[in-house]
Amino acid sequence: MFRPVSIGIILAVLMSLASCKSKGHAAVSRPLVASFAPAVVLEEKVVAKPDTNQLTPQERKVIFLQKTGVHPEWRQAEAIHYDVRKPNFVIIHHTAQDSVAQTIKTFQIPRTKVSSHYVIGRNGEIIQMLNDYVRSWHAGVAKWGSIVDMNSCSIGIELDNNGREPFPDAQINSLMTVLDTLKSRYLIPDNNFIGHADIAPSRKNDPSVFFPWKKLAERGFGIWYDEGQLITPPDSFNARDALKIIGYDTSNLKAAIVAFKRKFIVRDTTPELTVYDKSVLYNIYKKYE
């Protein structure tokens, strides 16, 4: 048996790749421009037969796919223990565009096939584009550790920045607010706040060398090295293995080194590790043992 549910809940379930029915999960809303606030769980309104003429093409697609996940030829008995997609990573991007308006438009044009959960303007304005529980298309072809589908386990945050300029304090302060909320709500580990270039070193460079990773790490969002405790690693130290243990895809070692240095060394992004670079890498690697 298949119980009708609200369109918002159907959207959340589809986008989280769950074919079960839902009661009271957070609804998917249209892009909202507002100050950041905790997601609101809406009371379910049961509709026997939605008027499909009033639905968007995406909503009609959701209903169609929801139905295809049910196999009427088999006995139906509803389980009550399940979840929608739970985010476990936060991926930070810069937009490489010229304005918040341009980015929002990009995320609303069908042909772009890209989106993000949040966009944060230079003035600190926070725009939530998708419900935290749904799967955004922000990571693309990416890998972190053994995870090859980062979209399924992460929240994407886009910072309005062209990649060639510092990030204003107002923007970073708003980012901290969002990160603090996400971390406490979903219990995201410190090490799981990473950048797009970390998970796609051969393709991406965002957020740029201007991004204040150290400042974030001091607040528990990401990791940083102990600047006063750097030592020369032992002769047995293998830099490729260390990068891989941290999470980097080392199939293109030079790209992984550049991504690492862009984040932690900043002033030098050449694809070679100096003695100092190796001491930084060794210090970070030890945190993962």
Secondary structure, DSSP 8 states (H G I E B T S, - for coil): ------HHHHHHHHHTT--S--SS-----S-EES-------------SS--GGGS-HHHHHHHHHHHHT--TTS--------------EEEEEE--SS-HHHHHHHTT-GGG----SEEE-TT--EEE-S-TTS--S-S-S--BTTB--GGGGEEEEEE---SSS---HHHHHHHHHHHHHHHHHHT--GGGEEEHHHH-TTT---S-TTS-HHHHHHTTSS----GGG-----TT--HHHHHHHHT--TTSHHHHHHHHHHHHT-S---SS--HHHHHHHHHHHHTT-
